[in-house]
Amino acid sequence: MTDDGEAAEPDRDALDRQVRDRYGTWRDRPRGLACAVVAAFLVLTTIGFAAGVAALVLAAR
């Protein structure tokens, strides 16, 4: 408490440290979104490749 009876506010650095300790930084977060994007790219690429092969096989008949 300060002299006028109000609670002293913590400084910005202390608040930043508390948030970092609780939540971490973006570098500490799981890479779930990146994995989902890569997986979606691989799945769609595989489907596109299979459709292309199927189109070539049907055209060759």
PDBQT receptor file of N, H, CA, C and O in Angstrom, charges set to zero:
ATOM      1  N   MET A   1       0.833  -1.185   0.000  1.00  0.00    +0.000 N 
ATOM      2  CA  MET A   1       0.000   0.000   0.000  1.00  0.00    +0.000 C 
ATOM      3  C   MET A   1       0.876   1.247   0.000  1.00  0.00    +0.000 C 
ATOM      4  O   MET A   1       1.970   1.262   0.565  1.00  0.00    +0.000 OA
ATOM      5  N   THR A   2       0.378   2.267  -0.635  1.00  0.00    +0.000 N 
ATOM      6  H   THR A   2      -0.511   2.255  -1.094  1.00  0.00    +0.000 HD
ATOM      7  CA  THR A   2       1.092   3.537  -0.641  1.00  0.00    +0.000 C 
ATOM      8  C   THR A   2       0.617   4.383   0.530  1.00  0.00    +0.000 C 
ATOM      9  O   THR A   2      -0.253   3.968   1.295  1.00  0.00    +0.000 OA
ATOM     10  N   ASP A   3       1.187   5.560   0.662  1.00  0.00    +0.000 N 
ATOM     11  H   ASP A   3       1.894   5.897   0.041  1.00  0.00    +0.000 HD
ATOM     12  CA  ASP A   3       0.839   6.437   1.784  1.00  0.00    +0.000 C 
ATOM     13  C   ASP A   3      -0.614   6.882   1.736  1.00  0.00    +0.000 C 
ATOM     14  O   ASP A   3      -1.218   7.117   2.782  1.00  0.00    +0.000 OA
ATOM     15  N   ASP A   4      -1.190   7.002   0.535  1.00  0.00    +0.000 N 
ATOM     16  H   ASP A   4      -0.699   6.810  -0.315  1.00  0.00    +0.000 HD
ATOM     17  CA  ASP A   4      -2.569   7.473   0.432  1.00  0.00    +0.000 C 
ATOM     18  C   ASP A   4      -3.582   6.333   0.505  1.00  0.00    +0.000 C 
ATOM     19  O   ASP A   4      -4.769   6.561   0.276  1.00  0.00    +0.000 OA
ATOM     20  N   GLY A   5      -3.149   5.128   0.812  1.00  0.00    +0.000 N 
ATOM     21  H   GLY A   5      -2.184   4.942   0.998  1.00  0.00    +0.000 HD
ATOM     22  CA  GLY A   5      -4.075   4.020   1.025  1.00  0.00    +0.000 C 
ATOM     23  C   GLY A   5      -4.352   3.185  -0.207  1.00  0.00    +0.000 C 
ATOM     24  O   GLY A   5      -5.048   2.173  -0.115  1.00  0.00    +0.000 OA
ATOM     25  N   GLU A   6      -3.829   3.577  -1.354  1.00  0.00    +0.000 N 
ATOM     26  H   GLU A   6      -3.264   4.399  -1.428  1.00  0.00    +0.000 HD
ATOM     27  CA  GLU A   6      -4.056   2.803  -2.572  1.00  0.00    +0.000 C 
ATOM     28  C   GLU A   6      -2.963   1.755  -2.730  1.00  0.00    +0.000 C 
ATOM     29  O   GLU A   6      -1.821   1.960  -2.316  1.00  0.00    +0.000 OA
ATOM     30  N   ALA A   7      -3.327   0.644  -3.329  1.00  0.00    +0.000 N 
ATOM     31  H   ALA A   7      -4.254   0.478  -3.665  1.00  0.00    +0.000 HD
ATOM     32  CA  ALA A   7      -2.350  -0.420  -3.565  1.00  0.00    +0.000 C 
ATOM     33  C   ALA A   7      -1.394   0.007  -4.669  1.00  0.00    +0.000 C 
ATOM     34  O   ALA A   7      -1.812   0.580  -5.675  1.00  0.00    +0.000 OA
ATOM     35  N   ALA A   8      -0.124  -0.272  -4.480  1.00  0.00    +0.000 N 
ATOM     36  H   ALA A   8       0.215  -0.738  -3.663  1.00  0.00    +0.000 HD
ATOM     37  CA  ALA A   8       0.872   0.059  -5.501  1.00  0.00    +0.000 C 
ATOM     38  C   ALA A   8       0.731  -0.911  -6.665  1.00  0.00    +0.000 C 
ATOM     39  O   ALA A   8       0.561  -2.114  -6.468  1.00  0.00    +0.000 OA
ATOM     40  N   GLU A   9       0.804  -0.377  -7.878  1.00  0.00    +0.000 N 
ATOM     41  H   GLU A   9       0.942   0.601  -8.038  1.00  0.00    +0.000 HD
ATOM     42  CA  GLU A   9       0.698  -1.226  -9.065  1.00  0.00    +0.000 C 
ATOM     43  C   GLU A   9       2.055  -1.840  -9.374  1.00  0.00    +0.000 C 
ATOM     44  O   GLU A   9       3.077  -1.162  -9.264  1.00  0.00    +0.000 OA
ATOM     45  N   PRO A  10       2.082  -3.119  -9.761  1.00  0.00    +0.000 N 
ATOM     46  CA  PRO A  10       3.366  -3.732 -10.122  1.00  0.00    +0.000 C 
ATOM     47  C   PRO A  10       3.907  -3.097 -11.401  1.00  0.00    +0.000 C 
ATOM     48  O   PRO A  10       3.141  -2.651 -12.255  1.00  0.00    +0.000 OA
ATOM     49  N   ASP A  11       5.214  -3.062 -11.523  1.00  0.00    +0.000 N 
ATOM     50  H   ASP A  11       5.836  -3.424 -10.829  1.00  0.00    +0.000 HD
ATOM     51  CA  ASP A  11       5.801  -2.453 -12.713  1.00  0.00    +0.000 C 
ATOM     52  C   ASP A  11       5.593  -3.352 -13.930  1.00  0.00    +0.000 C 
ATOM     53  O   ASP A  11       5.278  -4.536 -13.806  1.00  0.00    +0.000 OA
ATOM     54  N   ARG A  12       5.776  -2.764 -15.090  1.00  0.00    +0.000 N 
ATOM     55  H   ARG A  12       6.032  -1.803 -15.190  1.00  0.00    +0.000 HD
ATOM     56  CA  ARG A  12       5.506  -3.466 -16.350  1.00  0.00    +0.000 C 
ATOM     57  C   ARG A  12       6.394  -4.705 -16.510  1.00  0.00    +0.000 C 
ATOM     58  O   ARG A  12       5.935  -5.739 -16.994  1.00  0.00    +0.000 OA
ATOM     59  N   ASP A  13       7.656  -4.602 -16.106  1.00  0.00    +0.000 N 
ATOM     60  H   ASP A  13       8.029  -3.762 -15.712  1.00  0.00    +0.000 HD
ATOM     61  CA  ASP A  13       8.567  -5.749 -16.233  1.00  0.00    +0.000 C 
ATOM     62  C   ASP A  13       8.097  -6.933 -15.395  1.00  0.00    +0.000 C 
ATOM     63  O   ASP A  13       8.184  -8.081 -15.828  1.00  0.00    +0.000 OA
ATOM     64  N   ALA A  14       7.603  -6.650 -14.201  1.00  0.00    +0.000 N 
ATOM     65  H   ALA A  14       7.532  -5.717 -13.849  1.00  0.00    +0.000 HD
ATOM     66  CA  ALA A  14       7.116  -7.731 -13.337  1.00  0.00    +0.000 C 
ATOM     67  C   ALA A  14       5.893  -8.399 -13.960  1.00  0.00    +0.000 C 
ATOM     68  O   ALA A  14       5.762  -9.622 -13.925  1.00  0.00    +0.000 OA
ATOM     69  N   LEU A  15       5.004  -7.594 -14.527  1.00  0.00    +0.000 N 
ATOM     70  H   LEU A  15       5.111  -6.600 -14.555  1.00  0.00    +0.000 HD
ATOM     71  CA  LEU A  15       3.821  -8.165 -15.183  1.00  0.00    +0.000 C 
ATOM     72  C   LEU A  15       4.222  -8.998 -16.395  1.00  0.00    +0.000 C 
ATOM     73  O   LEU A  15       3.676 -10.080 -16.616  1.00  0.00    +0.000 OA
ATOM     74  N   ASP A  16       5.173  -8.497 -17.179  1.00  0.00    +0.000 N 
ATOM     75  H   ASP A  16       5.616  -7.618 -16.999  1.00  0.00    +0.000 HD
ATOM     76  CA  ASP A  16       5.642  -9.254 -18.344  1.00  0.00    +0.000 C 
ATOM     77  C   ASP A  16       6.245 -10.591 -17.928  1.00  0.00    +0.000 C 
ATOM     78  O   ASP A  16       6.011 -11.613 -18.574  1.00  0.00    +0.000 OA
ATOM     79  N   ARG A  17       7.020 -10.579 -16.849  1.00  0.00    +0.000 N 
ATOM     80  H   ARG A  17       7.210  -9.749 -16.325  1.00  0.00    +0.000 HD
ATOM     81  CA  ARG A  17       7.621 -11.826 -16.353  1.00  0.00    +0.000 C 
ATOM     82  C   ARG A  17       6.551 -12.816 -15.913  1.00  0.00    +0.000 C 
ATOM     83  O   ARG A  17       6.655 -14.013 -16.181  1.00  0.00    +0.000 OA
ATOM     84  N   GLN A  18       5.519 -12.309 -15.234  1.00  0.00    +0.000 N 
ATOM     85  H   GLN A  18       5.435 -11.337 -15.016  1.00  0.00    +0.000 HD
ATOM     86  CA  GLN A  18       4.438 -13.192 -14.786  1.00  0.00    +0.000 C 
ATOM     87  C   GLN A  18       3.726 -13.826 -15.973  1.00  0.00    +0.000 C 
ATOM     88  O   GLN A  18       3.428 -15.020 -15.956  1.00  0.00    +0.000 OA
ATOM     89  N   VAL A  19       3.455 -13.037 -16.992  1.00  0.00    +0.000 N 
ATOM     90  H   VAL A  19       3.697 -12.067 -17.005  1.00  0.00    +0.000 HD
ATOM     91  CA  VAL A  19       2.766 -13.558 -18.176  1.00  0.00    +0.000 C 
ATOM     92  C   VAL A  19       3.643 -14.580 -18.888  1.00  0.00    +0.000 C 
ATOM     93  O   VAL A  19       3.158 -15.636 -19.295  1.00  0.00    +0.000 OA
ATOM     94  N   ARG A  20       4.954 -14.272 -19.042  1.00  0.00    +0.000 N 
ATOM     95  H   ARG A  20       5.348 -13.415 -18.711  1.00  0.00    +0.000 HD
ATOM     96  CA  ARG A  20       5.865 -15.214 -19.696  1.00  0.00    +0.000 C 
ATOM     97  C   ARG A  20       5.968 -16.511 -18.908  1.00  0.00    +0.000 C 
ATOM     98  O   ARG A  20       5.995 -17.597 -19.487  1.00  0.00    +0.000 OA
ATOM     99  N   ASP A  21       6.026 -16.396 -17.581  1.00  0.00    +0.000 N 
ATOM    100  H   ASP A  21       6.004 -15.514 -17.110  1.00  0.00    +0.000 HD
ATOM    101  CA  ASP A  21       6.119 -17.602 -16.759  1.00  0.00    +0.000 C 
ATOM    102  C   ASP A  21       4.853 -18.439 -16.870  1.00  0.00    +0.000 C 
ATOM    103  O   ASP A  21       4.919 -19.668 -16.850  1.00  0.00    +0.000 OA
ATOM    104  N   ARG A  22       3.712 -17.791 -16.986  1.00  0.00    +0.000 N 
ATOM    105  H   ARG A  22       3.659 -16.793 -17.002  1.00  0.00    +0.000 HD
ATOM    106  CA  ARG A  22       2.431 -18.509 -17.026  1.00  0.00    +0.000 C 
ATOM    107  C   ARG A  22       2.140 -19.084 -18.404  1.00  0.00    +0.000 C 
ATOM    108  O   ARG A  22       1.734 -20.240 -18.521  1.00  0.00    +0.000 OA
ATOM    109  N   TYR A  23       2.342 -18.292 -19.440  1.00  0.00    +0.000 N 
ATOM    110  H   TYR A  23       2.672 -17.352 -19.344  1.00  0.00    +0.000 HD
ATOM    111  CA  TYR A  23       1.936 -18.693 -20.785  1.00  0.00    +0.000 C 
ATOM    112  C   TYR A  23       3.099 -19.008 -21.715  1.00  0.00    +0.000 C 
ATOM    113  O   TYR A  23       2.890 -19.672 -22.731  1.00  0.00    +0.000 OA
ATOM    114  N   GLY A  24       4.287 -18.570 -21.421  1.00  0.00    +0.000 N 
ATOM    115  H   GLY A  24       4.457 -18.031 -20.596  1.00  0.00    +0.000 HD
ATOM    116  CA  GLY A  24       5.408 -18.760 -22.326  1.00  0.00    +0.000 C 
ATOM    117  C   GLY A  24       5.338 -17.771 -23.471  1.00  0.00    +0.000 C 
ATOM    118  O   GLY A  24       4.447 -16.923 -23.518  1.00  0.00    +0.000 OA
ATOM    119  N   THR A  25       6.264 -17.879 -24.378  1.00  0.00    +0.000 N 
ATOM    120  H   THR A  25       6.988 -18.568 -24.341  1.00  0.00    +0.000 HD
ATOM    121  CA  THR A  25       6.254 -17.008 -25.546  1.00  0.00    +0.000 C 
ATOM    122  C   THR A  25       5.728 -17.803 -26.738  1.00  0.00    +0.000 C 
ATOM    123  O   THR A  25       5.498 -19.008 -26.634  1.00  0.00    +0.000 OA
ATOM    124  N   TRP A  26       5.542 -17.135 -27.853  1.00  0.00    +0.000 N 
ATOM    125  H   TRP A  26       5.729 -16.157 -27.938  1.00  0.00    +0.000 HD
ATOM    126  CA  TRP A  26       5.014 -17.832 -29.032  1.00  0.00    +0.000 C 
ATOM    127  C   TRP A  26       5.968 -18.927 -29.479  1.00  0.00    +0.000 C 
ATOM    128  O   TRP A  26       5.542 -19.896 -30.108  1.00  0.00    +0.000 OA
ATOM    129  N   ARG A  27       7.255 -18.791 -29.164  1.00  0.00    +0.000 N 
ATOM    130  H   ARG A  27       7.601 -18.004 -28.653  1.00  0.00    +0.000 HD
ATOM    131  CA  ARG A  27       8.216 -19.829 -29.548  1.00  0.00    +0.000 C 
ATOM    132  C   ARG A  27       8.049 -21.094 -28.718  1.00  0.00    +0.000 C 
ATOM    133  O   ARG A  27       8.456 -22.177 -29.138  1.00  0.00    +0.000 OA
ATOM    134  N   ASP A  28       7.444 -20.955 -27.531  1.00  0.00    +0.000 N 
ATOM    135  H   ASP A  28       7.113 -20.075 -27.190  1.00  0.00    +0.000 HD
ATOM    136  CA  ASP A  28       7.267 -22.109 -26.651  1.00  0.00    +0.000 C 
ATOM    137  C   ASP A  28       5.985 -22.880 -26.945  1.00  0.00    +0.000 C 
ATOM    138  O   ASP A  28       5.794 -23.986 -26.438  1.00  0.00    +0.000 OA
ATOM    139  N   ARG A  29       5.124 -22.313 -27.747  1.00  0.00    +0.000 N 
ATOM    140  H   ARG A  29       5.279 -21.415 -28.159  1.00  0.00    +0.000 HD
ATOM    141  CA  ARG A  29       3.820 -22.932 -27.993  1.00  0.00    +0.000 C 
ATOM    142  C   ARG A  29       3.979 -24.156 -28.889  1.00  0.00    +0.000 C 
ATOM    143  O   ARG A  29       4.931 -24.239 -29.665  1.00  0.00    +0.000 OA
ATOM    144  N   PRO A  30       3.061 -25.094 -28.785  1.00  0.00    +0.000 N 
ATOM    145  CA  PRO A  30       3.124 -26.274 -29.664  1.00  0.00    +0.000 C 
ATOM    146  C   PRO A  30       3.002 -25.867 -31.130  1.00  0.00    +0.000 C 
ATOM    147  O   PRO A  30       2.431 -24.826 -31.459  1.00  0.00    +0.000 OA
ATOM    148  N   ARG A  31       3.525 -26.672 -31.960  1.00  0.00    +0.000 N 
ATOM    149  H   ARG A  31       3.988 -27.517 -31.693  1.00  0.00    +0.000 HD
ATOM    150  CA  ARG A  31       3.510 -26.362 -33.385  1.00  0.00    +0.000 C 
ATOM    151  C   ARG A  31       2.300 -26.997 -34.065  1.00  0.00    +0.000 C 
ATOM    152  O   ARG A  31       2.397 -27.431 -35.213  1.00  0.00    +0.000 OA
ATOM    153  N   GLY A  32       1.192 -27.055 -33.391  1.00  0.00    +0.000 N 
ATOM    154  H   GLY A  32       1.113 -26.702 -32.459  1.00  0.00    +0.000 HD
ATOM    155  CA  GLY A  32       0.001 -27.718 -33.907  1.00  0.00    +0.000 C 
ATOM    156  C   GLY A  32      -0.504 -27.133 -35.206  1.00  0.00    +0.000 C 
ATOM    157  O   GLY A  32      -0.848 -27.868 -36.131  1.00  0.00    +0.000 OA
ATOM    158  N   LEU A  33      -0.550 -25.807 -35.282  1.00  0.00    +0.000 N 
ATOM    159  H   LEU A  33      -0.271 -25.210 -34.530  1.00  0.00    +0.000 HD
ATOM    160  CA  LEU A  33      -1.066 -25.176 -36.498  1.00  0.00    +0.000 C 
ATOM    161  C   LEU A  33      -0.154 -25.462 -37.681  1.00  0.00    +0.000 C 
ATOM    162  O   LEU A  33      -0.631 -25.761 -38.776  1.00  0.00    +0.000 OA
ATOM    163  N   ALA A  34       1.138 -25.374 -37.473  1.00  0.00    +0.000 N 
ATOM    164  H   ALA A  34       1.526 -25.131 -36.584  1.00  0.00    +0.000 HD
ATOM    165  CA  ALA A  34       2.082 -25.657 -38.557  1.00  0.00    +0.000 C 
ATOM    166  C   ALA A  34       1.954 -27.105 -39.011  1.00  0.00    +0.000 C 
ATOM    167  O   ALA A  34       1.998 -27.388 -40.208  1.00  0.00    +0.000 OA
ATOM    168  N   CYS A  35       1.796 -28.014 -38.067  1.00  0.00    +0.000 N 
ATOM    169  H   CYS A  35       1.760 -27.784 -37.095  1.00  0.00    +0.000 HD
ATOM    170  CA  CYS A  35       1.632 -29.429 -38.427  1.00  0.00    +0.000 C 
ATOM    171  C   CYS A  35       0.344 -29.637 -39.217  1.00  0.00    +0.000 C 
ATOM    172  O   CYS A  35       0.318 -30.411 -40.174  1.00  0.00    +0.000 OA
ATOM    173  N   ALA A  36      -0.717 -28.951 -38.819  1.00  0.00    +0.000 N 
ATOM    174  H   ALA A  36      -0.695 -28.323 -38.042  1.00  0.00    +0.000 HD
ATOM    175  CA  ALA A  36      -1.986 -29.085 -39.533  1.00  0.00    +0.000 C 
ATOM    176  C   ALA A  36      -1.868 -28.558 -40.957  1.00  0.00    +0.000 C 
ATOM    177  O   ALA A  36      -2.410 -29.157 -41.886  1.00  0.00    +0.000 OA
ATOM    178  N   VAL A  37      -1.170 -27.450 -41.136  1.00  0.00    +0.000 N 
ATOM    179  H   VAL A  37      -0.730 -26.964 -40.381  1.00  0.00    +0.000 HD
ATOM    180  CA  VAL A  37      -0.996 -26.880 -42.475  1.00  0.00    +0.000 C 
ATOM    181  C   VAL A  37      -0.180 -27.821 -43.356  1.00  0.00    +0.000 C 
ATOM    182  O   VAL A  37      -0.534 -28.058 -44.511  1.00  0.00    +0.000 OA
ATOM    183  N   VAL A  38       0.907 -28.355 -42.813  1.00  0.00    +0.000 N 
ATOM    184  H   VAL A  38       1.195 -28.162 -41.875  1.00  0.00    +0.000 HD
ATOM    185  CA  VAL A  38       1.744 -29.281 -43.584  1.00  0.00    +0.000 C 
ATOM    186  C   VAL A  38       0.969 -30.547 -43.915  1.00  0.00    +0.000 C 
ATOM    187  O   VAL A  38       1.044 -31.039 -45.041  1.00  0.00    +0.000 OA
ATOM    188  N   ALA A  39       0.225 -31.080 -42.948  1.00  0.00    +0.000 N 
ATOM    189  H   ALA A  39       0.164 -30.680 -42.034  1.00  0.00    +0.000 HD
ATOM    190  CA  ALA A  39      -0.561 -32.293 -43.191  1.00  0.00    +0.000 C 
ATOM    191  C   ALA A  39      -1.622 -32.045 -44.261  1.00  0.00    +0.000 C 
ATOM    192  O   ALA A  39      -1.827 -32.884 -45.138  1.00  0.00    +0.000 OA
ATOM    193  N   ALA A  40      -2.297 -30.899 -44.193  1.00  0.00    +0.000 N 
ATOM    194  H   ALA A  40      -2.131 -30.218 -43.480  1.00  0.00    +0.000 HD
ATOM    195  CA  ALA A  40      -3.308 -30.581 -45.203  1.00  0.00    +0.000 C 
ATOM    196  C   ALA A  40      -2.669 -30.460 -46.586  1.00  0.00    +0.000 C 
ATOM    197  O   ALA A  40      -3.237 -30.925 -47.575  1.00  0.00    +0.000 OA
ATOM    198  N   PHE A  41      -1.496 -29.841 -46.658  1.00  0.00    +0.000 N 
ATOM    199  H   PHE A  41      -1.035 -29.463 -45.854  1.00  0.00    +0.000 HD
ATOM    200  CA  PHE A  41      -0.793 -29.730 -47.937  1.00  0.00    +0.000 C 
ATOM    201  C   PHE A  41      -0.453 -31.111 -48.487  1.00  0.00    +0.000 C 
ATOM    202  O   PHE A  41      -0.651 -31.372 -49.674  1.00  0.00    +0.000 OA
ATOM    203  N   LEU A  42       0.055 -31.991 -47.634  1.00  0.00    +0.000 N 
ATOM    204  H   LEU A  42       0.215 -31.778 -46.670  1.00  0.00    +0.000 HD
ATOM    205  CA  LEU A  42       0.413 -33.337 -48.089  1.00  0.00    +0.000 C 
ATOM    206  C   LEU A  42      -0.814 -34.114 -48.556  1.00  0.00    +0.000 C 
ATOM    207  O   LEU A  42      -0.768 -34.796 -49.579  1.00  0.00    +0.000 OA
ATOM    208  N   VAL A  43      -1.902 -34.012 -47.810  1.00  0.00    +0.000 N 
ATOM    209  H   VAL A  43      -1.940 -33.458 -46.979  1.00  0.00    +0.000 HD
ATOM    210  CA  VAL A  43      -3.125 -34.736 -48.186  1.00  0.00    +0.000 C 
ATOM    211  C   VAL A  43      -3.658 -34.214 -49.518  1.00  0.00    +0.000 C 
ATOM    212  O   VAL A  43      -3.983 -34.993 -50.414  1.00  0.00    +0.000 OA
ATOM    213  N   LEU A  44      -3.745 -32.891 -49.641  1.00  0.00    +0.000 N 
ATOM    214  H   LEU A  44      -3.481 -32.258 -48.914  1.00  0.00    +0.000 HD
ATOM    215  CA  LEU A  44      -4.279 -32.326 -50.886  1.00  0.00    +0.000 C 
ATOM    216  C   LEU A  44      -3.355 -32.602 -52.073  1.00  0.00    +0.000 C 
ATOM    217  O   LEU A  44      -3.832 -32.829 -53.185  1.00  0.00    +0.000 OA
ATOM    218  N   THR A  45      -2.055 -32.586 -51.850  1.00  0.00    +0.000 N 
ATOM    219  H   THR A  45      -1.668 -32.401 -50.946  1.00  0.00    +0.000 HD
ATOM    220  CA  THR A  45      -1.115 -32.912 -52.923  1.00  0.00    +0.000 C 
ATOM    221  C   THR A  45      -1.277 -34.362 -53.361  1.00  0.00    +0.000 C 
ATOM    222  O   THR A  45      -1.256 -34.659 -54.555  1.00  0.00    +0.000 OA
ATOM    223  N   THR A  46      -1.439 -35.258 -52.402  1.00  0.00    +0.000 N 
ATOM    224  H   THR A  46      -1.457 -35.017 -51.432  1.00  0.00    +0.000 HD
ATOM    225  CA  THR A  46      -1.631 -36.675 -52.722  1.00  0.00    +0.000 C 
ATOM    226  C   THR A  46      -2.926 -36.885 -53.497  1.00  0.00    +0.000 C 
ATOM    227  O   THR A  46      -2.958 -37.640 -54.469  1.00  0.00    +0.000 OA
ATOM    228  N   ILE A  47      -3.986 -36.220 -53.068  1.00  0.00    +0.000 N 
ATOM    229  H   ILE A  47      -3.960 -35.606 -52.279  1.00  0.00    +0.000 HD
ATOM    230  CA  ILE A  47      -5.267 -36.344 -53.777  1.00  0.00    +0.000 C 
ATOM    231  C   ILE A  47      -5.136 -35.794 -55.200  1.00  0.00    +0.000 C 
ATOM    232  O   ILE A  47      -5.641 -36.392 -56.150  1.00  0.00    +0.000 OA
ATOM    233  N   GLY A  48      -4.462 -34.661 -55.340  1.00  0.00    +0.000 N 
ATOM    234  H   GLY A  48      -4.052 -34.175 -54.569  1.00  0.00    +0.000 HD
ATOM    235  CA  GLY A  48      -4.262 -34.083 -56.673  1.00  0.00    +0.000 C 
ATOM    236  C   GLY A  48      -3.435 -34.985 -57.569  1.00  0.00    +0.000 C 
ATOM    237  O   GLY A  48      -3.744 -35.145 -58.750  1.00  0.00    +0.000 OA
ATOM    238  N   PHE A  49      -2.391 -35.571 -57.017  1.00  0.00    +0.000 N 
ATOM    239  H   PHE A  49      -2.140 -35.441 -56.058  1.00  0.00    +0.000 HD
ATOM    240  CA  PHE A  49      -1.552 -36.487 -57.789  1.00  0.00    +0.000 C 
ATOM    241  C   PHE A  49      -2.353 -37.713 -58.216  1.00  0.00    +0.000 C 
ATOM    242  O   PHE A  49      -2.254 -38.151 -59.362  1.00  0.00    +0.000 OA
ATOM    243  N   ALA A  50      -3.147 -38.270 -57.301  1.00  0.00    +0.000 N 
ATOM    244  H   ALA A  50      -3.228 -37.914 -56.370  1.00  0.00    +0.000 HD
ATOM    245  CA  ALA A  50      -3.963 -39.448 -57.624  1.00  0.00    +0.000 C 
ATOM    246  C   ALA A  50      -4.998 -39.112 -58.700  1.00  0.00    +0.000 C 
ATOM    247  O   ALA A  50      -5.249 -39.916 -59.598  1.00  0.00    +0.000 OA
ATOM    248  N   ALA A  51      -5.592 -37.926 -58.606  1.00  0.00    +0.000 N 
ATOM    249  H   ALA A  51      -5.388 -37.273 -57.877  1.00  0.00    +0.000 HD
ATOM    250  CA  ALA A  51      -6.567 -37.523 -59.622  1.00  0.00    +0.000 C 
ATOM    251  C   ALA A  51      -5.887 -37.352 -60.982  1.00  0.00    +0.000 C 
ATOM    252  O   ALA A  51      -6.460 -37.704 -62.013  1.00  0.00    +0.000 OA
ATOM    253  N   GLY A  52      -4.676 -36.817 -60.983  1.00  0.00    +0.000 N 
ATOM    254  H   GLY A  52      -4.210 -36.531 -60.146  1.00  0.00    +0.000 HD
ATOM    255  CA  GLY A  52      -3.932 -36.670 -62.237  1.00  0.00    +0.000 C 
ATOM    256  C   GLY A  52      -3.588 -38.007 -62.855  1.00  0.00    +0.000 C 
ATOM    257  O   GLY A  52      -3.722 -38.184 -64.066  1.00  0.00    +0.000 OA
ATOM    258  N   VAL A  53      -3.147 -38.953 -62.037  1.00  0.00    +0.000 N 
ATOM    259  H   VAL A  53      -3.039 -38.809 -61.054  1.00  0.00    +0.000 HD
ATOM    260  CA  VAL A  53      -2.831 -40.293 -62.539  1.00  0.00    +0.000 C 
ATOM    261  C   VAL A  53      -4.094 -40.961 -63.072  1.00  0.00    +0.000 C 
ATOM    262  O   VAL A  53      -4.064 -41.597 -64.125  1.00  0.00    +0.000 OA
ATOM    263  N   ALA A  54      -5.201 -40.818 -62.348  1.00  0.00    +0.000 N 
ATOM    264  H   ALA A  54      -5.225 -40.301 -61.492  1.00  0.00    +0.000 HD
ATOM    265  CA  ALA A  54      -6.463 -41.417 -62.799  1.00  0.00    +0.000 C 
ATOM    266  C   ALA A  54      -6.896 -40.808 -64.134  1.00  0.00    +0.000 C 
ATOM    267  O   ALA A  54      -7.380 -41.520 -65.014  1.00  0.00    +0.000 OA
ATOM    268  N   ALA A  55      -6.725 -39.500 -64.283  1.00  0.00    +0.000 N 
ATOM    269  H   ALA A  55      -6.332 -38.922 -63.568  1.00  0.00    +0.000 HD
ATOM    270  CA  ALA A  55      -7.090 -38.848 -65.540  1.00  0.00    +0.000 C 
ATOM    271  C   ALA A  55      -6.212 -39.347 -66.687  1.00  0.00    +0.000 C 
ATOM    272  O   ALA A  55      -6.707 -39.558 -67.794  1.00  0.00    +0.000 OA
ATOM    273  N   LEU A  56      -4.927 -39.536 -66.437  1.00  0.00    +0.000 N 
ATOM    274  H   LEU A  56      -4.525 -39.365 -65.537  1.00  0.00    +0.000 HD
ATOM    275  CA  LEU A  56      -4.033 -40.059 -67.478  1.00  0.00    +0.000 C 
ATOM    276  C   LEU A  56      -4.395 -41.490 -67.854  1.00  0.00    +0.000 C 
ATOM    277  O   LEU A  56      -4.383 -41.845 -69.032  1.00  0.00    +0.000 OA
ATOM    278  N   VAL A  57      -4.713 -42.307 -66.865  1.00  0.00    +0.000 N 
ATOM    279  H   VAL A  57      -4.722 -42.019 -65.907  1.00  0.00    +0.000 HD
ATOM    280  CA  VAL A  57      -5.073 -43.702 -67.137  1.00  0.00    +0.000 C 
ATOM    281  C   VAL A  57      -6.365 -43.759 -67.940  1.00  0.00    +0.000 C 
ATOM    282  O   VAL A  57      -6.465 -44.523 -68.899  1.00  0.00    +0.000 OA
ATOM    283  N   LEU A  58      -7.344 -42.964 -67.560  1.00  0.00    +0.000 N 
ATOM    284  H   LEU A  58      -7.262 -42.343 -66.781  1.00  0.00    +0.000 HD
ATOM    285  CA  LEU A  58      -8.618 -42.963 -68.286  1.00  0.00    +0.000 C 
ATOM    286  C   LEU A  58      -8.447 -42.392 -69.697  1.00  0.00    +0.000 C 
ATOM    287  O   LEU A  58      -9.118 -42.841 -70.625  1.00  0.00    +0.000 OA
ATOM    288  N   ALA A  59      -7.570 -41.421 -69.867  1.00  0.00    +0.000 N 
ATOM    289  H   ALA A  59      -7.025 -41.056 -69.112  1.00  0.00    +0.000 HD
ATOM    290  CA  ALA A  59      -7.344 -40.841 -71.193  1.00  0.00    +0.000 C 
ATOM    291  C   ALA A  59      -6.603 -41.821 -72.104  1.00  0.00    +0.000 C 
ATOM    292  O   ALA A  59      -6.786 -41.800 -73.321  1.00  0.00    +0.000 OA
ATOM    293  N   ALA A  60      -5.780 -42.666 -71.521  1.00  0.00    +0.000 N 
ATOM    294  H   ALA A  60      -5.632 -42.683 -70.533  1.00  0.00    +0.000 HD
ATOM    295  CA  ALA A  60      -5.015 -43.623 -72.315  1.00  0.00    +0.000 C 
ATOM    296  C   ALA A  60      -5.882 -44.780 -72.794  1.00  0.00    +0.000 C 
ATOM    297  O   ALA A  60      -5.502 -45.473 -73.738  1.00  0.00    +0.000 OA
ATOM    298  N   ARG A  61      -6.989 -45.000 -72.197  1.00  0.00    +0.000 N 
ATOM    299  H   ARG A  61      -7.298 -44.437 -71.430  1.00  0.00    +0.000 HD
ATOM    300  CA  ARG A  61      -7.863 -46.114 -72.595  1.00  0.00    +0.000 C 
ATOM    301  C   ARG A  61      -8.466 -45.838 -73.894  1.00  0.00    +0.000 C 
ATOM    302  O   ARG A  61      -9.234 -46.655 -74.404  1.00  0.00    +0.000 OA
TER     303      ARG A  61
